[in-house]
Amino acid sequence: MSKTRVGFALTGSYCTFSRVFLAMEQLMEEGYDVTPIVSFAVRDHDTRFFSAEDVRKNLLRICGKEPLDTLQAVEPIGPRKLMDAYIIAPMTGASLGKMAHGIFDTPALLGAKSHLRNGRPLLIAPSTNDGLFTSAENIGKILVMKNVYFVPYGQDDPVGKPRSLVADFDKIPAALSAALAGAQLQPMLYGNLKKT
């Protein structure tokens, strides 16, 4: 029996990468065939959380594959039907805004656009400090898109960052399973996700 093929794209919410790597490892343990994909920002920028090279090494270690990091590398995903599902985790406010307005100018986003042409599920895990501000409208637009599902999300720090929304990355495997069955994992909205 062939494995379920999953594209797993990262955009630049670098502070969440440790949790995203754990979710990716869990998908690998559950038997998914995971192909890592990164935005230009993730590919090119070092941060206080990870260097770009450390991100690349982690993705190679977890998935056994080099990440796809160019528009040319991801464009065939749709025409060749390379993925059964596609995940963007984390998905930044900038990427939410671009997707909501039809701008697919990074490998993470063009891969999603290419994948959606086949009517297969796209799973989004938002992570943005302006989720209850300028990104709220974009989240609303994406919520009604066909074949698009969300990893459950909520406020990660209601007092310190009252407009911030972050996905519960531990829910990625369950949300993926639901999306592959054509369902949104519920509840989709949580309260305070901050670990105390």
Secondary structure by P-SEA (a helix, b strand, c coil): cccbbbbbbbcccccaaaaaaaaaaaaaaaccbbbbbbcccccccccccccaaaaaaaaaaaccccccccccccccccccccccbbbcccccaaaaaaaaacccccaaaaaaaaaacccbbbbbbbbcccccccaaaaaaaaaaccccccccccccccccccccccccccaaaaaaaaaaaccccccccccccccc
